Amino acid sequence: MQRGIALAALIAVSACVSGGGPDGSGDSAPAFAVLPAPKPLRSNAAMATDILDLAFELESGREIPRLTRFEGPIRLRLAGEVPASLPADLARLLGRLRTEAGIEIRPTEDAGAEIVIEAVPSNQLQRAAPGAACFTVPEVKSWAAYALAGYRAPDWASLASRRQVTVFLPSDATAQEARSCLHEELAQALGPLNDLYRLPDSVFNDDDMETVLTGFDILALRALNAPELHSGMGRAEVAARLPAILARLNPSGGAGGAASVQEDGNWRQDIETALSPANSPIARIDAAARANRASQRFAAGDPRAGFGPYVYGRQLMNHDPDEARRQLEAAARAYGLSRLTEVQSAHVAVQLARLDLATGDPATARDRTRSARPIAVAHDDAALYAELALVEAEALDRLGEAAAADTLRLDSLPAARYGLGPDTIIGQMRRGLAALGPAKEN
């Protein structure tokens, strides 16, 4: 479907700045130890509920009448202004899809490939789909053909099966943003068409906290592409077969039932209003405040309970730092209730650490960021890791540990170039952190 840019712009330094260039190449991902995704920490019954809602609804809430998927081997071709980092990231992803998800998918240069990944300048993407960093369309073979058709494509709900899908992603984004688009959009080309804010550990969530396919995502893809299913099956047919499929694929998930689902209601609309840069600052803050109040009705462990105060706190950081801290601390408490939301907790930690710097408490900023960096590594999130490292380095400078600060900046530079952009952008971020709060002591 489409990956939003609003939160990416809120969290990252630059969602649409090229990672290449003479002052810092973002061509290679940092050398994080990437292991196969762990199995999802939920029951198979809960998995089945989530998979059905992902596969049989669109983000608009419209129901999809039948399952669609590719039937048979899949060939994939790169096209357009391909970023230098993309081929290596694609090779790693295709390897995971084959070995972890059991999907027969291979790269090709054949013009008849079933899936095309085409890189297009972000300003052109915005003309076709305002507010989306990247998106996926069926029955379209190229950007030129899509533009010629007036940016129209067949409705996903009208398809009988999937024969041709094209993913459009930005050619001028950071390396990590291009990779995040690749993971989510290719996964949706192969399986779910919906995004659910209630999912704590999935790329199929518009909070954009997870940047690569998780154990939940892999299992959902394996289930939807299982031989027991085929295109054309209705929701009830798939629901009847999912328990046996999941029992075969994930025998450790047999215990436990599925909790009742709390619907987003107006919360989702308020979150999207708060995150849209097209809205005025006052409108965004007001919408974030409403979403924050509504977040209190979600059950403990539901990621929406933390996302509301997180978004509200982020909106307030330049307007009311004291209230921003209270909201971010509320988000930290909500996210801290579940192991499934540890990466969300790390995102909160880096913002609280910024406030620590602004109020003259570099020791707390250092401790927060140092504790959160391993989480960023575990989730293969170079942008988050780099931001944590830069905040920690600034804290070390203020504590009189200049040598340690310089070492940390140097060691984290590959992650910063891949996740945040070229050295000019990293330098801007360093200067912004240095300007926070009290001046350094000599």
C-alpha positions as CSV (number, residue, x, y, z in Angstrom):
1,M,0.0,0.0,0.0
2,Q,1.9,3.1,1.1
3,R,4.5,4.0,3.7
4,G,3.8,7.4,5.3
5,I,6.4,10.1,5.6
6,A,5.0,12.1,8.4
7,L,6.5,10.2,11.3
8,A,9.6,9.4,9.4
9,A,10.1,13.2,9.1
10,L,9.2,13.7,12.7
11,I,11.8,11.2,13.9
12,A,14.6,11.3,11.4
13,V,16.8,14.2,10.6
14,S,16.2,13.9,6.9
15,A,13.7,11.5,5.3
16,C,14.4,12.7,1.8
17,V,18.1,13.6,1.7
18,S,20.4,11.4,-0.4
19,G,22.8,9.2,1.5
20,G,25.4,9.5,-1.3
21,G,27.7,12.2,-2.3
22,P,31.3,13.2,-1.8
23,D,31.1,14.1,1.8
24,G,29.7,10.8,3.0
25,S,28.5,7.7,1.2
26,G,25.4,5.9,2.5
27,D,25.9,2.9,0.1
28,S,26.4,0.2,2.7
29,A,24.4,-0.7,5.8
30,P,26.3,-0.7,9.1
31,A,27.7,-4.0,10.2
32,F,25.0,-4.9,12.6
33,A,24.7,-8.6,13.3
34,V,21.4,-9.4,11.6
35,L,20.0,-12.8,12.6
36,P,16.8,-14.5,11.5
37,A,13.7,-12.8,12.9
38,P,12.6,-14.4,16.2
39,K,9.2,-16.0,16.3
40,P,6.3,-13.7,17.2
41,L,5.4,-13.5,20.9
42,R,1.7,-14.1,20.5
43,S,-0.6,-17.0,20.3
44,N,-1.6,-18.5,16.9
45,A,-5.2,-17.5,17.6
46,A,-4.1,-13.9,17.9
47,M,-1.9,-14.3,14.8
48,A,-4.9,-15.5,12.8
49,T,-7.0,-12.5,13.9
50,D,-4.3,-10.1,12.8
51,I,-3.6,-11.9,9.5
52,L,-7.3,-11.8,8.5
53,D,-7.6,-8.1,9.3
54,L,-4.4,-7.4,7.3
55,A,-5.4,-9.5,4.3
56,F,-9.1,-8.7,4.0
57,E,-9.3,-4.9,4.7
58,L,-7.7,-1.9,3.1
59,E,-6.3,1.0,5.2
60,S,-9.5,2.9,4.4
61,G,-11.5,0.2,6.2
62,R,-13.0,-1.1,3.0
63,E,-13.3,-4.9,2.9
64,I,-11.5,-7.0,0.4
65,P,-13.8,-9.8,-0.9
66,R,-11.2,-12.4,-1.7
67,L,-7.6,-13.4,-1.0
68,T,-5.2,-12.5,-3.8
69,R,-1.5,-13.5,-4.1
70,F,1.0,-14.6,-6.7
71,E,0.5,-18.3,-7.7
72,G,3.9,-19.8,-8.6
73,P,7.5,-18.5,-8.7
74,I,8.0,-14.8,-8.7
75,R,10.6,-12.8,-10.6
76,L,11.6,-9.3,-9.5
77,R,13.3,-6.6,-11.4
78,L,14.9,-3.3,-10.3
79,A,14.2,-0.2,-12.5
80,G,14.6,3.6,-12.4
81,E,17.2,5.7,-10.6
82,V,18.2,2.9,-8.3
83,P,20.1,4.2,-5.1
84,A,23.5,2.7,-4.7
85,S,22.5,1.0,-1.5
86,L,19.4,-0.7,-2.8
87,P,20.8,-3.8,-4.7
88,A,22.6,-5.1,-1.6
89,D,19.6,-4.4,0.6
90,L,17.3,-6.1,-1.9
91,A,19.6,-9.2,-2.1
92,R,19.5,-9.6,1.7
93,L,15.7,-9.2,1.7
94,L,15.1,-11.7,-1.1
95,G,17.3,-14.2,0.8
96,R,15.2,-13.7,3.9
97,L,12.0,-14.2,1.9
98,R,13.2,-17.4,0.4
99,T,14.8,-18.9,3.6
100,E,12.5,-17.6,6.3
101,A,9.2,-17.1,4.5
102,G,9.5,-19.9,2.0
103,I,8.6,-17.7,-0.9
104,E,10.1,-18.6,-4.3
105,I,11.2,-15.2,-5.5
106,R,14.3,-14.4,-7.6
107,P,15.8,-11.3,-9.2
108,T,15.7,-11.0,-13.0
109,E,16.4,-8.5,-15.8
110,D,13.4,-9.8,-17.7
111,A,10.9,-7.1,-18.7
112,G,8.1,-9.5,-17.9
113,A,9.0,-9.8,-14.2
114,E,5.9,-10.2,-11.9
115,I,7.2,-7.5,-9.5
116,V,9.1,-4.3,-10.4
117,I,10.8,-2.2,-7.9
118,E,11.2,1.3,-9.5
119,A,13.0,4.2,-7.9
120,V,11.5,7.6,-8.6
121,P,12.4,11.1,-7.3
122,S,10.4,11.8,-4.2
123,N,8.8,15.0,-5.7
124,Q,7.2,12.9,-8.4
125,L,6.0,10.4,-5.9
126,Q,4.4,13.2,-3.9
127,R,2.5,14.4,-6.9
128,A,0.9,11.0,-7.3
129,A,0.3,10.2,-3.7
130,P,0.7,13.2,-1.3
131,G,1.9,12.2,2.1
132,A,3.3,8.8,1.1
133,A,7.0,8.1,0.9
134,C,6.5,5.0,-1.2
135,F,3.6,2.9,-2.4
136,T,2.6,-0.2,-4.3
137,V,0.1,-0.5,-7.2
138,P,-1.2,-3.6,-9.1
139,E,-1.4,-4.2,-12.8
140,V,1.1,-1.4,-13.6
141,K,4.5,-2.1,-15.2
142,S,6.3,1.2,-14.9
143,W,6.2,4.8,-13.6
144,A,5.8,6.1,-17.1
145,A,2.8,3.9,-17.7
146,Y,1.3,4.9,-14.3
147,A,1.8,8.6,-15.0
148,L,0.3,8.1,-18.5
149,A,-2.8,6.6,-16.9
150,G,-3.2,9.7,-14.7
151,Y,-1.8,7.9,-11.6
152,R,-4.7,5.4,-11.7
153,A,-4.5,1.7,-11.3
154,P,-7.0,-1.2,-10.8
155,D,-8.5,-1.4,-7.3
156,W,-6.9,-4.1,-5.1
157,A,-10.4,-5.2,-4.2
158,S,-11.3,-5.9,-7.8
159,L,-8.4,-8.3,-8.5
160,A,-8.9,-12.1,-8.8
161,S,-5.2,-12.8,-8.3
162,R,-1.9,-11.0,-8.4
163,R,-0.1,-11.0,-11.8
164,Q,1.8,-7.7,-11.9
165,V,2.7,-5.4,-9.1
166,T,5.1,-2.4,-9.1
167,V,6.6,-0.8,-6.0
168,F,7.5,2.8,-6.3
169,L,10.1,4.1,-3.8
170,P,12.2,7.3,-3.6
171,S,15.4,7.5,-5.4
172,D,16.7,10.4,-3.3
173,A,15.9,9.2,0.2
174,T,18.4,8.1,2.8
175,A,19.6,4.5,2.4
176,Q,17.6,3.4,5.4
177,E,14.4,5.1,4.3
178,A,14.7,3.4,0.9
179,R,15.3,0.0,2.6
180,S,12.3,0.6,4.9
181,C,10.1,1.3,1.9
182,L,11.5,-1.8,0.2
183,H,10.7,-4.1,3.2
184,E,7.2,-2.9,3.8
185,E,6.1,-2.4,0.2
186,L,7.5,-5.7,-1.1
187,A,5.9,-7.5,1.8
188,Q,2.6,-5.9,0.9
189,A,3.1,-6.8,-2.7
190,L,3.4,-10.4,-1.6
191,G,0.7,-10.5,1.1
192,P,-1.2,-8.1,3.4
193,L,-2.6,-4.9,2.0
194,N,-3.6,-3.2,5.3
195,D,-1.7,-1.5,8.1
196,L,-2.8,-1.7,11.7
197,Y,-1.7,0.6,14.5
198,R,-2.4,-2.1,17.1
199,L,0.5,-4.3,15.9
200,P,3.5,-3.7,18.1
201,D,6.1,-5.7,16.2
202,S,5.4,-5.3,12.5
203,V,6.2,-3.2,9.5
204,F,2.5,-3.3,8.7
205,N,2.0,-0.4,11.1
206,D,1.9,3.3,10.1
207,D,3.9,4.2,13.2
208,D,7.0,3.3,11.2
209,M,8.8,2.1,14.3
210,E,9.9,-1.2,12.8
211,T,12.2,-0.8,9.7
212,V,12.7,-4.4,8.6
213,L,10.5,-7.5,8.5
214,T,9.9,-8.9,11.9
215,G,9.0,-12.4,13.1
216,F,5.4,-11.5,12.9
217,D,5.7,-10.3,9.3
218,I,7.6,-13.4,8.2
219,L,5.0,-15.7,9.8
220,A,2.1,-13.7,8.2
221,L,3.8,-14.0,4.8
222,R,4.4,-17.7,5.2
223,A,0.8,-18.3,6.2
224,L,-0.7,-16.3,3.4
225,N,1.5,-18.1,0.8
226,A,0.9,-21.5,2.3
227,P,-0.1,-24.3,-0.2
228,E,-3.4,-24.7,1.7
229,L,-4.6,-21.3,0.4
230,H,-5.1,-19.9,-3.0
231,S,-6.3,-16.7,-4.7
232,G,-10.1,-16.3,-4.8
233,M,-10.7,-17.7,-1.3
234,G,-13.0,-15.6,0.9
235,R,-12.4,-14.5,4.4
236,A,-14.4,-17.3,6.0
237,E,-12.5,-20.0,3.9
238,V,-9.1,-18.6,4.9
239,A,-10.2,-18.3,8.6
240,A,-11.2,-21.9,8.6
241,R,-7.8,-23.1,7.3
242,L,-5.5,-20.7,9.2
243,P,-5.5,-22.6,12.5
244,A,-4.0,-25.7,11.0
245,I,-1.6,-23.7,8.9
246,L,-0.3,-21.8,11.9
247,A,-0.1,-24.9,14.0
248,R,2.1,-26.4,11.3
249,L,4.3,-23.3,10.8
250,N,4.4,-22.2,14.4
251,P,3.8,-25.1,16.8
252,S,5.0,-23.1,19.8
253,G,2.2,-20.6,19.3
254,G,-0.6,-23.1,20.2
255,A,-1.4,-21.9,23.7
256,G,-3.6,-18.9,24.4
257,G,-6.6,-17.3,22.7
258,A,-7.1,-14.0,20.9
259,A,-8.0,-10.9,22.9
260,S,-10.9,-8.8,21.7
261,V,-9.8,-6.1,19.2
262,Q,-10.2,-2.4,20.2
263,E,-10.9,-0.4,17.1
264,D,-9.0,2.8,16.4
265,G,-12.1,5.0,16.0
266,N,-11.3,8.7,15.8
267,W,-7.9,8.1,17.3
268,R,-6.4,7.2,13.9
269,Q,-7.7,10.3,12.2
270,D,-6.4,12.5,15.0
271,I,-3.0,10.8,14.8
272,E,-2.8,11.3,11.1
273,T,-3.8,14.9,11.4
274,A,-1.1,15.4,14.1
275,L,1.6,13.8,11.9
276,S,0.7,15.6,8.6
277,P,3.1,18.5,7.8
278,A,0.3,19.9,5.6
279,N,-1.6,21.0,8.7
280,S,-0.8,24.1,10.8
281,P,1.2,23.6,14.1
282,I,-1.9,24.5,16.2
283,A,-4.0,22.0,14.3
284,R,-1.4,19.3,14.8
285,I,-1.0,20.0,18.5
286,D,-4.8,20.0,19.0
287,A,-5.1,16.7,17.1
288,A,-2.2,15.2,19.1
289,A,-3.9,16.2,22.4
290,R,-7.1,14.5,21.3
291,A,-5.3,11.4,20.3
292,N,-3.4,11.4,23.5
293,R,-6.6,11.5,25.6
294,A,-8.1,8.7,23.4
295,S,-4.9,6.6,23.9
296,Q,-5.8,6.1,27.6
297,R,-8.7,3.8,26.6
298,F,-6.4,1.2,25.0
299,A,-5.4,-1.9,27.0
300,A,-2.1,-2.2,28.7
301,G,0.5,-3.4,26.2
302,D,-1.3,-2.0,23.2
303,P,1.2,0.1,21.3
304,R,-1.5,2.8,20.7
305,A,-1.5,3.5,24.4
306,G,2.1,4.7,24.1
307,F,2.0,6.2,20.6
308,G,-0.6,8.9,21.6
309,P,1.5,10.5,24.3
310,Y,4.7,9.9,22.2
311,V,3.2,11.9,19.3
312,Y,1.8,14.6,21.6
313,G,5.2,14.9,23.4
314,R,7.0,15.3,20.2
315,Q,4.7,18.0,19.1
316,L,5.3,19.9,22.3
317,M,9.1,19.7,22.5
318,N,9.6,23.2,21.1
319,H,6.5,24.7,22.6
320,D,6.2,23.4,26.2
321,P,9.3,21.2,27.1
322,D,8.0,20.5,30.6
323,E,4.7,19.1,29.3
324,A,6.6,17.3,26.5
325,R,8.7,15.5,29.2
326,R,5.5,14.5,31.1
327,Q,4.0,13.0,27.9
328,L,7.1,11.2,26.8
329,E,7.5,9.7,30.3
330,A,3.9,8.5,30.0
331,A,4.8,7.0,26.6
332,A,7.8,5.3,28.2
333,R,5.6,3.8,30.9
334,A,3.1,2.5,28.4
335,Y,5.7,1.0,26.1
336,G,7.6,-0.4,29.0
337,L,4.7,-2.8,29.8
338,S,5.5,-5.2,26.9
339,R,8.6,-6.8,25.4
340,L,7.1,-6.3,22.0
341,T,7.5,-2.5,22.2
342,E,11.2,-2.2,23.1
343,V,12.1,-0.4,19.9
344,Q,9.3,2.1,20.6
345,S,10.9,2.6,24.1
346,A,14.2,3.4,22.5
347,H,12.6,6.1,20.3
348,V,11.1,7.6,23.4
349,A,14.5,7.4,25.2
350,V,16.3,9.5,22.6
351,Q,13.8,12.3,22.9
352,L,13.9,12.3,26.7
353,A,17.7,12.4,26.4
354,R,17.4,15.5,24.2
355,L,15.4,17.1,26.9
356,D,18.0,16.0,29.5
357,L,20.6,17.9,27.5
358,A,18.4,20.9,27.3
359,T,17.9,21.0,31.0
360,G,21.6,20.5,31.9
361,D,21.5,16.8,32.9
362,P,24.1,15.2,30.5
363,A,24.7,12.2,32.9
364,T,21.0,11.1,32.5
365,A,21.2,11.7,28.8
366,R,24.3,9.5,28.5
367,D,22.7,6.7,30.6
368,R,19.4,6.7,28.6
369,T,21.1,6.6,25.2
370,R,23.7,4.0,26.2
371,S,21.0,1.7,27.4
372,A,18.9,2.1,24.3
373,R,21.7,1.7,21.7
374,P,21.7,-2.2,21.8
375,I,17.9,-2.1,21.1
376,A,18.5,-0.1,17.9
377,V,21.2,-2.7,16.9
378,A,18.8,-5.6,17.6
379,H,16.2,-4.0,15.3
380,D,18.7,-3.1,12.6
381,D,17.8,0.5,12.9
382,A,20.8,2.6,11.9
383,A,19.0,5.9,12.0
384,L,17.9,5.4,15.6
385,Y,21.3,4.0,16.6
386,A,23.1,7.0,15.1
387,E,20.8,9.5,16.8
388,L,21.3,7.8,20.1
389,A,25.0,7.8,19.6
390,L,25.2,11.5,18.7
391,V,23.1,12.4,21.7
392,E,25.3,10.3,23.9
393,A,28.5,11.8,22.4
394,E,27.2,15.3,23.1
395,A,26.5,14.2,26.7
396,L,30.0,12.8,27.0
397,D,31.5,16.1,25.8
398,R,29.5,18.0,28.5
399,L,30.8,15.6,31.1
400,G,34.4,16.3,30.1
401,E,34.9,13.0,28.3
402,A,35.9,14.4,24.9
403,A,38.0,11.5,23.8
404,A,35.2,9.0,24.4
405,A,32.8,11.3,22.6
406,D,35.0,11.5,19.5
407,T,35.4,7.7,19.5
408,L,31.7,7.2,19.7
409,R,31.0,9.6,16.8
410,L,33.7,7.9,14.7
411,D,32.4,4.4,15.4
412,S,28.8,5.3,14.7
413,L,29.6,7.2,11.4
414,P,28.7,4.3,9.1
415,A,25.3,4.0,10.8
416,A,24.8,7.8,10.7
417,R,25.6,8.0,6.9
418,Y,23.3,5.0,6.2
419,G,20.4,6.1,8.4
420,L,20.6,9.9,8.5
421,G,22.3,11.0,5.3
422,P,25.6,12.6,4.2
423,D,28.1,14.3,6.5
424,T,26.5,17.7,6.0
425,I,23.3,16.5,7.6
426,I,25.1,14.7,10.4
427,G,27.0,18.0,11.1
428,Q,23.8,19.9,11.2
429,M,22.4,17.4,13.8
430,R,25.6,17.7,15.9
431,R,25.3,21.5,15.9
432,G,21.7,21.3,16.9
433,L,22.5,19.1,19.8
434,A,25.3,21.3,20.9
435,A,22.9,24.3,21.0
436,L,20.5,22.5,23.4
437,G,20.4,24.0,26.9
438,P,23.4,25.2,29.0
439,A,26.7,25.8,27.3
440,K,29.5,23.3,27.7
441,E,31.8,23.8,30.6
442,N,35.5,24.3,29.7
